[in-house]
Amino acid sequence: MSIDSIFVHKMWNDHELSKMVKGGVPFPMLSDAGGKVGTIYGVYDENAGVETRGRFIIDPDGVIQGYEILTPPVGRNVLETIRQIQAFQHVRKSKGTEATPSGWKPGKATLKPGPDLVGKVWEVWKTKEAFD
Amino acid sequence: MPEELKVGCARPTGGPVGEEPPKKEIDEVLTKEKEVKSMIMVGRKAPDFIAPAYYKGKFVNVKLSDYLGKWVLLCFYPGDFTFV
C-alpha cells in the first residue's frame, strides 16, 4: 500500500516489477490516496506526504501480532518477516502452550511456560541459540 | 476474493471502515483533528479499511476484513518507482 493511484501501480508493475518478478506482483497493490489508512496505522508522514515502511502481521482473527516501521532509505528483511509469521503460527497452533525464544526457527526447541520453567530457562535454552 | 472495480476518470479512493470516530464540536474538531492518529497496538484488532488495488491485471476493491481466517501481511512503502 502506498499513496500512489492504482493506475501508477499498474504502470510500475507492468514496466518495472514484472521484470524483477516473473508474472508480476502476485498480491494486490493497494492505493491509499491522501494517506487515510496510513494515518490510522501510524505510518503516514504528512510532512513528506508519503507512507513509511510499515509492515504489519495480522492473524486470522484480524489481530495485529507484530509490526515494524522503517524510514524510507532502509529496506526490510523478508526472511525475518517470514520467520516471525512461522513463529506466530506455531504459537497459535499450540494454543498458547508454547513460546518461541529469541532466534527461534521451525525445528528448534520452544519453551513451555509454566511453574516448572520459572528460573530454569538457563537449563533448557542457551544464549548462543539466539544467534544460530 | 476482492470484487472487481469499475474505473472511470476519477481516481478511486478507499478509507477506513467500521467504527466512526465520535462526533465532536466544530472548534474541537479543528484543534483535535490532528490528534486522531494511530490506533495501533499489538494484540489489538487491526483497523479495517477498504482500498482500491491493482491485482493481476485488474482493478479491484480490497477490504481487510474479507481476509479474516487468513494470515495477512500488510506493507506500506513510500512510493512507486522509488528505489529501495
Backbone of each chain as ProteinMPNN parsed JSONL, in Angstrom:
{"seq_chain_A": "MSIDSIFVHKMWNDHELSKMVKGGVPFPMLSDAGGKVGTIYGVYDENAGVETRGRFIIDPDGVIQGYEILTPPVGRNVLETIRQIQAFQHVRKSKGTEATPSGWKPGKATLKPGPDLVGKVWEVWKTKEAFD", "coords_chain_A": {"N_chain_A": [[0.845, -1.193, 0.0], [0.533, 2.168, -0.915], [0.652, 5.759, -1.376], [0.256, 6.135, -4.007], [-1.72, 6.095, -7.071], [-3.987, 3.522, -8.34], [-3.516, 3.356, -11.0], [-0.899, 4.173, -11.394], [0.29, 2.155, -9.923], [-0.254, 0.013, -11.643], [1.332, 0.714, -13.874], [3.862, 0.663, -12.74], [4.092, -2.002, -11.961], [3.787, -3.278, -14.475], [5.844, -2.215, -16.037], [8.24, -2.243, -14.619], [8.406, -3.889, -12.137], [7.498, -6.386, -13.026], [9.608, -7.187, -14.485], [11.362, -7.943, -12.615], [10.127, -9.814, -11.023], [8.822, -12.798, -11.984], [5.892, -12.895, -13.857], [4.848, -10.796, -12.525], [3.684, -8.714, -9.729], [2.449, -10.756, -7.184], [0.422, -10.259, -5.371], [-2.291, -8.085, -4.152], [-1.843, -4.662, -5.033], [-2.202, -1.986, -3.129], [-3.945, 1.157, -3.01], [-3.654, 4.225, -1.338], [-4.706, 6.987, -1.387], [-4.006, 10.186, -0.169], [-3.319, 9.183, 2.251], [-5.054, 8.133, 4.217], [-5.576, 5.614, 5.368], [-3.0, 4.935, 6.106], [-2.5, 6.874, 8.025], [-4.064, 6.054, 10.206], [-2.758, 3.702, 10.769], [-0.41, 4.695, 11.65], [1.751, 5.263, 9.982], [1.849, 7.228, 8.104], [3.549, 9.957, 6.839], [2.951, 13.12, 7.196], [4.306, 15.456, 6.562], [6.111, 14.779, 4.547], [4.314, 13.668, 2.857], [4.096, 11.005, 2.194], [4.04, 7.39, 2.763], [5.689, 5.588, 5.334], [7.988, 2.772, 5.765], [6.076, 0.617, 6.798], [5.142, -2.479, 8.288], [2.898, -4.976, 8.878], [1.869, -7.744, 10.745], [-0.91, -9.666, 10.578], [-3.217, -11.674, 12.212], [-5.394, -14.648, 11.73], [-7.695, -13.885, 13.124], [-7.824, -11.228, 12.736], [-6.184, -9.754, 14.328], [-3.472, -7.675, 15.223], [-0.317, -8.977, 15.325], [2.328, -8.302, 15.205], [4.543, -5.593, 14.352], [6.606, -3.491, 12.245], [8.374, -0.576, 11.587], [10.097, 1.296, 9.27], [12.273, 3.984, 8.277], [12.306, 5.612, 5.01], [14.918, 5.064, 3.525], [15.976, 2.514, 4.151], [15.694, -0.867, 3.424], [13.532, -3.765, 3.987], [13.823, -6.925, 5.843], [12.959, -9.717, 4.399], [13.111, -12.448, 5.006], [13.225, -12.446, 7.798], [10.718, -11.469, 8.405], [9.154, -13.602, 7.462], [10.068, -15.591, 9.184], [9.062, -14.619, 11.62], [6.294, -14.795, 11.145], [6.07, -17.58, 10.914], [6.725, -18.271, 13.533], [4.63, -17.059, 14.999], [2.524, -18.513, 13.936], [3.161, -21.065, 14.841], [2.983, -20.764, 17.64], [0.283, -20.117, 17.828], [-0.893, -22.482, 16.919], [-0.193, -24.149, 18.987], [-1.923, -23.386, 20.86], [-1.179, -21.484, 22.728], [0.371, -22.88, 24.552], [3.006, -23.084, 24.039], [6.009, -21.146, 23.676], [8.137, -19.092, 21.667], [11.553, -18.837, 21.863], [14.152, -16.26, 21.655], [15.553, -15.954, 18.426], [14.371, -18.24, 17.481], [13.572, -20.75, 15.09], [11.653, -22.697, 12.712], [11.728, -26.068, 13.738], [13.557, -25.741, 15.75], [13.901, -25.843, 19.381], [11.108, -25.089, 21.48], [9.78, -23.111, 24.2], [8.044, -24.14, 27.146], [6.017, -22.447, 28.886], [5.415, -22.194, 32.401], [4.913, -23.177, 35.861], [7.067, -24.94, 36.398], [9.099, -24.06, 34.796], [10.041, -21.725, 35.722], [12.799, -19.819, 36.529], [14.397, -21.723, 35.41], [15.056, -21.53, 32.785], [17.635, -21.196, 31.903], [18.612, -23.753, 31.935], [17.402, -25.088, 29.847], [17.69, -23.585, 27.583], [20.128, -21.993, 25.65], [22.197, -19.091, 25.4], [23.603, -18.825, 23.016], [21.898, -19.908, 21.135], [20.316, -17.905, 20.277], [21.663, -16.82, 18.262], [22.136, -18.62, 16.23]], "CA_chain_A": [[0.0, 0.0, 0.0], [1.231, 3.454, -0.929], [-0.27, 6.844, -1.737], [0.116, 6.159, -5.47], [-3.0, 5.619, -7.591], [-3.936, 2.175, -8.916], [-3.005, 3.458, -12.37], [0.564, 4.176, -11.276], [0.64, 0.777, -9.526], [-0.25, -0.821, -12.864], [2.495, 1.04, -14.698], [5.085, 0.209, -12.052], [4.121, -3.465, -12.081], [3.938, -3.734, -15.854], [7.063, -1.744, -16.693], [9.477, -2.49, -13.865], [8.398, -5.022, -11.205], [7.319, -7.655, -13.747], [10.928, -7.586, -14.992], [12.112, -8.479, -11.471], [9.373, -10.958, -10.503], [8.145, -13.422, -13.11], [4.438, -12.858, -13.731], [4.448, -9.564, -11.843], [3.4, -8.766, -8.293], [1.414, -11.781, -7.001], [-0.573, -9.857, -4.364], [-2.889, -6.79, -4.51], [-1.103, -3.423, -4.756], [-3.275, -1.127, -2.641], [-3.761, 2.602, -3.129], [-4.157, 4.957, -0.167], [-4.586, 8.409, -1.705], [-4.21, 11.049, 0.982], [-2.763, 8.56, 3.452], [-6.068, 7.975, 5.264], [-5.347, 4.347, 6.08], [-1.662, 5.046, 6.694], [-2.571, 7.701, 9.234], [-4.576, 5.213, 11.284], [-1.723, 2.713, 11.095], [0.762, 5.385, 12.21], [2.892, 5.215, 9.061], [1.792, 8.315, 7.116], [4.34, 11.133, 7.19], [2.223, 14.177, 6.492], [5.227, 16.469, 6.037], [6.643, 14.284, 3.273], [3.19, 13.263, 2.014], [4.221, 9.591, 1.804], [3.978, 6.426, 3.853], [6.976, 4.99, 5.687], [7.995, 1.319, 5.514], [5.377, -0.123, 7.852], [4.854, -3.879, 7.949], [2.035, -5.465, 9.951], [1.465, -9.152, 10.678], [-2.284, -9.725, 11.086], [-3.559, -13.104, 12.315], [-6.705, -14.965, 11.144], [-8.762, -13.188, 13.851], [-7.731, -9.798, 12.458], [-5.422, -9.12, 15.409], [-2.084, -7.364, 14.872], [0.611, -9.709, 16.194], [3.622, -7.632, 15.228], [4.778, -4.635, 13.273], [7.925, -2.892, 12.142], [8.289, 0.61, 10.732], [11.42, 1.831, 8.944], [12.285, 5.186, 7.438], [12.392, 5.189, 3.612], [16.108, 4.572, 2.815], [16.424, 1.159, 4.509], [14.736, -1.911, 3.054], [13.191, -4.734, 5.032], [14.371, -8.272, 5.732], [11.795, -10.563, 4.147], [13.244, -13.726, 5.718], [12.876, -12.227, 9.203], [9.249, -11.386, 8.46], [8.637, -14.962, 7.314], [10.378, -16.282, 10.445], [8.104, -14.178, 12.642], [4.977, -15.38, 10.84], [6.155, -19.002, 11.281], [6.699, -18.356, 14.998], [3.254, -16.757, 15.444], [1.669, -19.643, 13.549], [3.479, -22.183, 15.742], [2.408, -20.449, 18.956], [-1.181, -20.191, 17.708], [-1.24, -23.897, 16.805], [-0.015, -24.777, 20.308], [-2.937, -22.736, 21.693], [-0.563, -20.727, 23.818], [1.14, -23.7, 25.491], [4.431, -22.951, 23.729], [6.508, -19.824, 23.328], [9.359, -19.25, 20.884], [12.616, -17.966, 22.38], [14.906, -15.44, 20.713], [16.258, -16.691, 17.386], [13.687, -19.488, 17.117], [13.182, -21.043, 13.706], [10.992, -24.004, 12.685], [12.643, -27.177, 14.002], [14.27, -25.511, 17.01], [13.095, -26.089, 20.583], [10.303, -23.993, 22.024], [9.671, -23.124, 25.665], [6.695, -24.408, 27.645], [5.921, -21.629, 30.096], [4.642, -22.778, 33.492], [5.612, -23.12, 37.147], [8.315, -25.708, 36.4], [10.135, -23.41, 33.99], [10.483, -20.491, 36.38], [14.179, -19.903, 36.996], [15.083, -22.883, 34.798], [15.266, -21.324, 31.353], [19.072, -21.371, 31.633], [18.904, -25.188, 31.752], [16.842, -25.628, 28.597], [17.96, -22.7, 26.439], [21.439, -21.344, 25.761], [22.247, -17.787, 24.732], [24.097, -18.936, 21.625], [20.785, -20.273, 20.251], [19.738, -16.671, 19.726], [22.488, -16.361, 17.139], [22.311, -19.584, 15.142]], "C_chain_A": [[0.881, 1.244, 0.0], [0.22, 4.513, -1.358], [-0.459, 6.948, -3.258], [-1.262, 5.645, -5.9], [-2.849, 4.207, -8.147], [-3.39, 2.204, -10.344], [-1.477, 3.46, -12.365], [1.052, 2.793, -10.834], [0.74, -0.12, -10.761], [1.003, -0.558, -13.696], [3.783, 0.53, -14.062], [5.213, -1.312, -12.171], [4.491, -3.877, -13.503], [5.307, -3.375, -16.442], [8.338, -1.987, -15.909], [9.421, -3.775, -13.04], [8.266, -6.365, -11.931], [8.631, -8.111, -14.398], [11.795, -8.161, -13.875], [11.468, -9.753, -10.937], [8.566, -11.532, -11.653], [6.634, -13.414, -12.888], [3.931, -11.62, -13.013], [4.124, -9.79, -10.378], [2.237, -9.733, -8.033], [0.328, -11.427, -5.984], [-1.152, -8.49, -4.742], [-1.987, -5.61, -4.119], [-2.146, -2.358, -4.412], [-2.918, 0.352, -2.741], [-4.4, 3.309, -1.93], [-3.968, 6.459, -0.388], [-4.885, 9.256, -0.471], [-3.729, 10.441, 2.293], [-3.755, 8.316, 4.571], [-5.867, 6.692, 6.079], [-3.994, 4.396, 6.8], [-1.643, 5.869, 7.973], [-3.033, 6.866, 10.426], [-3.54, 4.182, 11.722], [-0.419, 3.365, 11.584], [1.972, 5.401, 11.3], [2.896, 6.369, 8.047], [2.568, 9.522, 7.628], [3.727, 12.328, 6.471], [3.121, 15.31, 6.0], [5.758, 16.059, 4.665], [5.522, 13.895, 2.308], [3.283, 11.828, 1.522], [4.132, 8.696, 3.038], [5.355, 5.807, 4.085], [6.868, 3.465, 5.551], [7.404, 0.538, 6.683], [5.016, -1.512, 7.385], [4.131, -4.511, 9.132], [1.684, -6.925, 9.725], [0.108, -9.263, 11.363], [-2.742, -11.178, 11.071], [-4.972, -13.38, 11.779], [-7.892, -14.359, 11.892], [-8.742, -11.683, 13.595], [-6.969, -9.028, 13.526], [-3.982, -8.882, 14.944], [-1.158, -8.083, 15.845], [1.969, -9.028, 16.257], [3.679, -6.575, 14.148], [6.179, -4.076, 13.358], [7.769, -1.69, 11.227], [9.689, 1.179, 10.537], [11.274, 3.132, 8.166], [12.629, 4.764, 6.0], [13.715, 4.593, 3.117], [16.54, 3.137, 3.113], [15.325, 0.134, 4.215], [14.564, -2.947, 4.157], [13.947, -6.049, 4.842], [13.201, -9.249, 5.613], [11.875, -11.876, 4.922], [12.891, -13.581, 7.198], [11.354, -12.118, 9.361], [8.638, -12.782, 8.371], [8.886, -15.761, 8.601], [9.375, -15.895, 11.534], [6.722, -14.775, 12.395], [4.977, -16.859, 11.231], [6.074, -19.168, 12.8], [5.293, -18.081, 15.528], [2.312, -17.907, 15.103], [1.9, -20.836, 14.469], [2.832, -21.971, 17.116], [0.888, -20.591, 18.932], [-1.639, -21.648, 17.672], [-1.136, -24.599, 18.163], [-1.039, -24.266, 21.312], [-2.319, -22.09, 22.943], [0.229, -21.57, 24.81], [2.634, -23.591, 25.24], [4.763, -21.498, 23.42], [7.823, -20.014, 22.59], [10.422, -18.286, 21.405], [13.303, -17.19, 21.261], [15.631, -16.319, 19.699], [15.577, -17.985, 16.965], [13.406, -19.546, 15.62], [12.454, -22.373, 13.735], [12.024, -25.118, 12.868], [13.412, -27.002, 15.305], [13.317, -25.659, 18.185], [12.314, -24.845, 20.992], [10.35, -24.076, 23.555], [8.222, -23.414, 26.043], [6.521, -23.661, 28.961], [5.025, -22.301, 31.145], [5.485, -22.757, 34.751], [6.972, -23.828, 37.126], [9.457, -25.021, 35.66], [10.706, -22.16, 34.672], [11.903, -20.683, 36.932], [14.989, -21.006, 36.35], [15.348, -22.71, 33.312], [16.733, -21.572, 31.0], [19.432, -22.836, 31.395], [18.474, -25.693, 30.379], [17.162, -24.78, 27.362], [19.271, -21.963, 26.668], [21.469, -20.068, 24.919], [22.692, -17.899, 23.269], [22.986, -19.318, 20.642], [20.104, -19.043, 19.64], [20.455, -16.262, 18.444], [22.663, -17.396, 16.04], [21.002, -19.938, 14.435]], "O_chain_A": [[1.825, 1.369, 0.781], [-0.928, 4.197, -1.667], [-1.25, 7.763, -3.731], [-1.892, 4.862, -5.188], [-1.735, 3.745, -8.396], [-2.867, 1.205, -10.838], [-0.84, 2.836, -13.215], [2.085, 2.312, -11.299], [1.68, -0.902, -10.908], [1.654, -1.491, -14.166], [4.676, 0.032, -14.747], [6.291, -1.84, -12.444], [5.377, -4.704, -13.717], [5.864, -4.128, -17.241], [9.425, -1.94, -16.485], [10.267, -4.654, -13.203], [8.849, -7.363, -11.507], [8.759, -9.263, -14.811], [12.824, -8.784, -14.134], [12.155, -10.656, -10.461], [7.725, -10.846, -12.232], [6.153, -13.872, -11.852], [2.722, -11.414, -12.902], [4.265, -10.894, -9.852], [1.155, -9.557, -8.594], [-0.589, -12.218, -5.762], [-0.568, -7.794, -5.573], [-1.441, -5.572, -3.017], [-2.878, -1.888, -5.282], [-1.763, 0.747, -2.582], [-5.539, 3.023, -1.561], [-3.194, 7.115, 0.307], [-5.904, 9.06, 0.191], [-3.731, 11.107, 3.328], [-3.376, 8.289, 5.742], [-5.974, 6.69, 7.305], [-3.864, 3.959, 7.943], [-0.868, 5.596, 8.889], [-2.468, 6.956, 11.516], [-3.457, 3.833, 12.899], [0.552, 2.673, 11.892], [3.101, 5.536, 11.772], [3.813, 6.486, 7.235], [2.286, 10.044, 8.707], [3.955, 12.525, 5.277], [2.727, 16.053, 5.101], [5.845, 16.874, 3.746], [5.737, 13.8, 1.099], [2.63, 11.463, 0.544], [4.146, 9.161, 4.178], [6.091, 5.539, 3.136], [5.796, 2.934, 5.259], [8.118, -0.108, 7.449], [4.631, -1.711, 6.233], [4.665, -4.578, 10.24], [1.251, -7.302, 8.636], [-0.024, -8.997, 12.558], [-2.667, -11.843, 10.038], [-5.677, -12.441, 11.41], [-8.996, -14.322, 11.349], [-9.545, -10.944, 14.165], [-7.084, -7.806, 13.624], [-3.355, -9.761, 14.353], [-1.202, -7.832, 17.049], [2.685, -9.161, 17.249], [2.958, -6.646, 13.152], [6.849, -4.168, 14.386], [7.1, -1.779, 10.197], [10.381, 1.502, 11.502], [10.274, 3.351, 7.483], [13.181, 3.683, 5.79], [13.655, 3.655, 2.323], [17.386, 2.593, 2.403], [14.194, 0.251, 4.687], [15.332, -3.002, 5.117], [14.616, -6.261, 3.83], [12.538, -9.564, 6.602], [10.869, -12.369, 5.432], [12.319, -14.497, 7.788], [10.783, -12.614, 10.332], [7.712, -13.107, 9.115], [8.021, -16.513, 9.049], [8.9, -16.751, 12.279], [6.055, -15.21, 13.333], [4.005, -17.347, 11.809], [5.43, -20.094, 13.295], [4.815, -18.793, 16.412], [1.415, -18.237, 15.879], [0.956, -21.537, 14.835], [2.218, -22.879, 17.676], [0.281, -21.107, 19.87], [-2.632, -22.013, 18.302], [-1.894, -25.525, 18.452], [-1.026, -24.664, 22.477], [-2.87, -22.15, 24.042], [0.716, -21.042, 25.81], [3.443, -23.95, 26.097], [3.915, -20.728, 22.967], [8.548, -20.975, 22.845], [10.225, -17.071, 21.394], [13.065, -17.433, 20.078], [16.251, -17.315, 20.07], [16.135, -18.751, 16.179], [13.058, -18.551, 14.983], [12.613, -23.126, 14.696], [13.073, -25.108, 12.225], [13.867, -27.979, 15.9], [12.097, -25.61, 18.027], [12.788, -23.716, 20.869], [10.906, -25.021, 24.116], [7.293, -22.991, 25.356], [6.844, -24.186, 30.026], [4.004, -22.901, 30.809], [6.65, -22.361, 34.713], [7.92, -23.368, 37.762], [10.628, -25.346, 35.861], [11.725, -21.617, 34.246], [12.158, -21.605, 37.707], [16.151, -21.207, 36.703], [15.812, -23.638, 32.65], [17.039, -22.095, 29.929], [20.429, -23.135, 30.739], [19.089, -26.598, 29.815], [16.932, -25.21, 26.232], [19.5, -21.387, 27.731], [20.842, -19.989, 23.862], [22.216, -17.164, 22.403], [23.117, -19.078, 19.442], [19.412, -19.136, 18.626], [19.942, -15.476, 17.648], [23.274, -17.099, 15.014], [21.003, -20.738, 13.499]]}, "seq_chain_B": "MPEELKVGCARPTGGPVGEEPPKKEIDEVLTKEKEVKSMIMVGRKAPDFIAPAYYKGKFVNVKLSDYLGKWVLLCFYPGDFTFV", "coords_chain_B": {"N_chain_B": [[-10.927, -13.098, -4.351], [-11.281, -10.306, -3.781], [-13.639, -7.813, -4.95], [-14.25, -6.867, -8.353], [-13.398, -3.678, -9.713], [-15.032, -0.914, -11.167], [-13.561, 1.382, -13.206], [-13.454, 4.866, -13.816], [-12.787, 8.143, -14.926], [-12.266, 9.415, -12.584], [-10.1, 9.318, -9.782], [-9.905, 6.377, -8.039], [-10.65, 5.94, -4.596], [-10.165, 4.784, -1.207], [-10.697, 3.967, 2.235], [-10.832, 4.08, 5.867], [-13.036, 1.675, 7.4], [-15.97, 0.758, 9.321], [-16.089, 1.349, 12.824], [-16.969, 4.68, 13.491], [-15.256, 7.688, 14.291], [-16.075, 9.39, 17.364], [-18.585, 11.982, 17.214], [-17.743, 15.449, 17.137], [-17.626, 18.768, 18.558], [-17.411, 21.644, 16.379], [-15.227, 23.499, 16.761], [-13.664, 21.995, 18.354], [-13.023, 19.943, 16.671], [-11.319, 21.233, 14.877], [-9.056, 21.739, 16.461], [-8.446, 19.244, 17.462], [-8.345, 17.444, 15.409], [-5.896, 16.659, 14.283], [-4.876, 15.101, 16.212], [-6.112, 12.72, 16.095], [-4.828, 9.922, 15.506], [-2.693, 7.256, 15.238], [-4.094, 3.995, 15.797], [-2.89, 1.807, 16.654], [-1.835, -1.205, 18.179], [-0.031, -3.968, 19.349], [-1.631, -7.129, 19.62], [-4.115, -6.079, 19.546], [-7.105, -5.47, 17.566], [-6.671, -5.108, 14.061], [-7.213, -2.061, 12.429], [-10.006, -1.843, 10.292], [-10.316, -1.467, 6.709], [-11.102, -0.225, 3.406], [-9.637, -0.421, 0.226], [-8.787, 0.682, -3.044], [-7.225, -1.362, -5.522], [-4.548, -2.67, -7.575], [-4.467, -5.728, -9.134], [-3.175, -8.506, -10.454], [-3.624, -7.701, -13.212], [-6.127, -6.532, -13.045], [-8.392, -3.986, -11.788], [-9.367, -3.752, -8.488], [-11.41, -3.809, -5.462], [-10.198, -3.905, -2.231], [-10.922, -5.264, 0.885], [-9.946, -5.267, 4.167], [-11.137, -6.878, 6.187], [-12.272, -8.921, 4.732], [-10.389, -10.822, 4.645], [-10.327, -12.232, 6.963], [-9.584, -15.137, 8.822], [-7.394, -15.796, 7.434], [-3.797, -15.443, 7.356], [-2.399, -12.235, 7.202], [-0.169, -10.067, 5.569], [0.512, -6.835, 5.792], [1.846, -4.267, 4.02], [3.36, -1.119, 3.898], [4.775, 1.451, 1.823], [7.055, 4.011, 0.617], [6.713, 4.915, -2.127], [5.716, 4.241, -5.565], [8.082, 3.428, -8.093], [10.158, 4.363, -6.595], [13.308, 3.66, -4.994], [14.24, 1.638, -3.168]], "CA_chain_B": [[-11.848, -12.681, -3.291], [-11.705, -8.901, -3.898], [-14.566, -7.532, -6.052], [-13.65, -6.029, -9.401], [-13.742, -2.273, -9.585], [-15.217, -0.202, -12.442], [-12.852, 2.647, -13.107], [-13.706, 5.919, -14.788], [-11.681, 9.086, -14.927], [-11.942, 9.826, -11.216], [-9.132, 8.445, -9.14], [-10.607, 5.658, -6.975], [-10.045, 6.013, -3.261], [-10.794, 3.981, -0.166], [-10.524, 4.587, 3.542], [-11.186, 3.217, 6.985], [-14.44, 1.313, 7.542], [-16.292, 0.321, 10.684], [-16.38, 2.359, 13.85], [-16.663, 6.075, 13.185], [-14.835, 8.417, 15.488], [-17.204, 10.112, 17.949], [-18.794, 13.336, 16.683], [-17.192, 16.469, 18.022], [-17.95, 20.16, 18.255], [-16.566, 22.078, 15.272], [-13.944, 24.074, 17.184], [-12.881, 20.888, 18.894], [-12.509, 19.209, 15.524], [-10.187, 21.973, 14.335], [-7.856, 21.59, 17.275], [-8.108, 17.861, 17.804], [-8.298, 16.582, 14.226], [-4.558, 16.124, 14.053], [-4.517, 14.162, 17.273], [-6.692, 11.41, 15.762], [-3.732, 9.33, 14.743], [-2.58, 5.808, 15.198], [-4.884, 3.178, 16.721], [-2.191, 0.527, 16.533], [-1.178, -1.824, 19.327], [-0.007, -5.416, 19.134], [-2.635, -7.806, 20.435], [-5.429, -5.458, 19.296], [-7.62, -5.628, 16.201], [-6.181, -4.222, 13.009], [-8.313, -1.232, 11.921], [-10.477, -2.305, 8.985], [-10.328, -0.44, 5.66], [-11.269, -0.627, 2.004], [-8.728, 0.339, -0.626], [-8.684, 0.201, -4.42], [-5.941, -2.03, -5.733], [-4.235, -3.311, -8.854], [-4.195, -7.113, -8.78], [-3.122, -9.432, -11.587], [-4.218, -7.171, -14.435], [-7.445, -5.938, -12.842], [-8.582, -3.065, -10.677], [-10.293, -4.378, -7.539], [-11.503, -3.206, -4.142], [-9.752, -4.844, -1.204], [-11.36, -4.937, 2.24], [-9.116, -6.076, 5.07], [-11.908, -7.877, 6.937], [-12.558, -10.075, 3.874], [-9.291, -11.786, 4.792], [-10.413, -12.928, 8.254], [-9.387, -16.573, 8.607], [-6.081, -15.976, 6.802], [-2.728, -14.555, 7.814], [-2.235, -11.109, 6.281], [0.987, -9.198, 5.736], [0.163, -5.522, 5.241], [3.087, -3.491, 3.885], [3.321, 0.242, 3.357], [6.075, 1.881, 1.301], [6.951, 5.429, 0.261], [6.121, 5.248, -3.422], [6.075, 3.506, -6.772], [9.247, 3.92, -8.822], [11.285, 4.758, -5.74], [14.432, 2.776, -5.321], [14.545, 0.541, -2.247]], "C_chain_B": [[-12.248, -11.197, -3.419], [-12.634, -8.696, -5.084], [-13.9, -6.642, -7.097], [-14.241, -4.627, -9.368], [-13.933, -1.689, -10.971], [-14.511, 1.14, -12.323], [-13.272, 3.611, -14.199], [-12.525, 6.853, -14.763], [-11.315, 9.55, -13.524], [-10.96, 8.83, -10.615], [-9.831, 7.712, -7.997], [-9.874, 5.794, -5.637], [-10.789, 5.081, -2.321], [-10.663, 4.707, 1.15], [-10.941, 3.636, 4.623], [-12.673, 2.869, 6.943], [-14.684, 0.879, 8.984], [-16.516, 1.497, 11.591], [-16.009, 3.758, 13.388], [-16.183, 6.755, 14.446], [-16.014, 9.208, 16.053], [-17.313, 11.524, 17.385], [-18.304, 14.373, 17.684], [-17.735, 17.84, 17.64], [-16.961, 20.655, 17.199], [-15.221, 22.652, 15.727], [-13.031, 22.996, 17.754], [-12.24, 20.087, 17.759], [-11.263, 19.9, 14.989], [-8.922, 21.752, 15.153], [-7.457, 20.135, 17.458], [-7.96, 16.937, 16.6], [-6.943, 15.911, 14.082], [-4.128, 15.132, 15.136], [-5.119, 12.781, 17.031], [-5.679, 10.699, 14.876], [-3.782, 7.829, 14.825], [-3.471, 5.125, 16.234], [-4.205, 1.828, 16.877], [-1.588, 0.062, 17.849], [-1.153, -3.33, 19.06], [-0.98, -6.077, 20.103], [-4.022, -7.21, 20.286], [-5.822, -5.672, 17.833], [-6.963, -4.64, 15.251], [-7.355, -3.388, 12.505], [-8.711, -1.668, 10.503], [-10.455, -1.152, 7.975], [-10.704, -1.075, 4.337], [-10.283, 0.196, 1.198], [-8.797, -0.215, -2.043], [-7.297, -0.384, -4.642], [-5.801, -2.486, -7.177], [-3.809, -4.729, -8.523], [-4.306, -7.991, -10.007], [-3.907, -8.922, -12.805], [-5.578, -6.524, -14.279], [-7.409, -4.889, -11.741], [-9.655, -3.64, -9.772], [-10.402, -3.518, -6.282], [-11.104, -4.255, -3.118], [-10.242, -4.363, 0.155], [-10.604, -5.849, 3.193], [-9.927, -7.192, 5.722], [-12.361, -9.056, 6.068], [-11.509, -11.173, 4.038], [-9.274, -12.445, 6.172], [-10.338, -14.427, 7.994], [-8.064, -16.871, 7.905], [-5.064, -15.083, 7.505], [-2.531, -13.474, 6.763], [-0.937, -10.378, 6.607], [0.663, -7.89, 5.022], [1.415, -4.653, 5.221], [2.814, -2.123, 3.275], [4.718, 0.569, 2.826], [5.927, 3.284, 0.737], [6.367, 5.708, -1.12], [6.587, 4.364, -4.551], [7.267, 4.191, -7.441], [10.283, 4.581, -7.915], [12.226, 3.567, -5.723], [14.626, 1.552, -4.44], [13.507, -0.567, -2.365]], "O_chain_B": [[-13.409, -10.854, -3.197], [-12.451, -9.33, -6.123], [-13.09, -5.776, -6.767], [-15.411, -4.425, -9.041], [-13.115, -1.922, -11.862], [-14.826, 1.94, -11.442], [-13.428, 3.228, -15.359], [-11.385, 6.418, -14.599], [-10.202, 10.02, -13.289], [-11.003, 7.638, -10.92], [-10.308, 8.361, -7.066], [-8.645, 5.765, -5.573], [-11.904, 4.647, -2.608], [-10.533, 5.931, 1.18], [-11.359, 2.511, 4.346], [-13.485, 3.681, 6.498], [-13.751, 0.664, 9.757], [-17.065, 2.52, 11.183], [-14.884, 4.002, 12.951], [-16.644, 6.442, 15.544], [-16.872, 9.653, 15.291], [-16.309, 12.182, 17.112], [-18.428, 14.206, 18.897], [-18.238, 18.038, 16.534], [-15.832, 20.172, 17.114], [-14.186, 22.329, 15.145], [-11.807, 23.069, 17.653], [-11.104, 19.623, 17.856], [-10.268, 19.244, 14.682], [-7.837, 21.595, 14.593], [-6.275, 19.822, 17.593], [-7.512, 15.798, 16.732], [-6.865, 14.718, 13.788], [-3.137, 14.418, 14.983], [-4.717, 11.798, 17.653], [-5.678, 10.858, 13.655], [-4.799, 7.208, 14.516], [-3.6, 5.58, 17.37], [-4.852, 0.828, 17.19], [-0.92, 0.825, 18.546], [-2.143, -3.898, 18.597], [-1.135, -5.647, 21.246], [-4.995, -7.744, 20.819], [-4.992, -6.005, 16.987], [-6.731, -3.482, 15.599], [-8.402, -3.949, 12.182], [-7.857, -1.839, 9.633], [-10.566, 0.012, 8.361], [-10.636, -2.293, 4.166], [-10.109, 1.387, 1.458], [-8.857, -1.429, -2.235], [-6.321, 0.045, -4.026], [-6.783, -2.662, -7.898], [-2.894, -4.93, -7.724], [-5.397, -8.198, -10.538], [-4.75, -9.633, -13.352], [-6.139, -6.018, -15.251], [-6.529, -4.894, -10.881], [-10.741, -3.982, -10.239], [-9.594, -2.615, -6.062], [-11.62, -5.373, -3.138], [-10.018, -3.215, 0.538], [-10.624, -7.07, 3.037], [-9.461, -8.328, 5.803], [-12.788, -10.081, 6.599], [-11.719, -12.312, 3.621], [-8.317, -13.139, 6.515], [-10.955, -14.93, 7.056], [-7.655, -18.026, 7.788], [-5.419, -14.103, 8.159], [-2.5, -13.764, 5.567], [-0.642, -10.105, 7.77], [0.553, -7.849, 3.797], [1.979, -4.339, 6.269], [2.122, -2.001, 2.264], [5.716, 0.037, 3.312], [4.82, 3.713, 0.413], [5.595, 6.655, -1.271], [7.686, 3.81, -4.521], [7.421, 5.409, -7.348], [11.179, 5.275, -8.394], [11.958, 2.561, -6.381], [15.125, 0.53, -4.91], [13.598, -1.575, -1.666]]}, "name": "protein", "num_of_chains": 2, "seq": "MSIDSIFVHKMWNDHELSKMVKGGVPFPMLSDAGGKVGTIYGVYDENAGVETRGRFIIDPDGVIQGYEILTPPVGRNVLETIRQIQAFQHVRKSKGTEATPSGWKPGKATLKPGPDLVGKVWEVWKTKEAFDMPEELKVGCARPTGGPVGEEPPKKEIDEVLTKEKEVKSMIMVGRKAPDFIAPAYYKGKFVNVKLSDYLGKWVLLCFYPGDFTFV"}
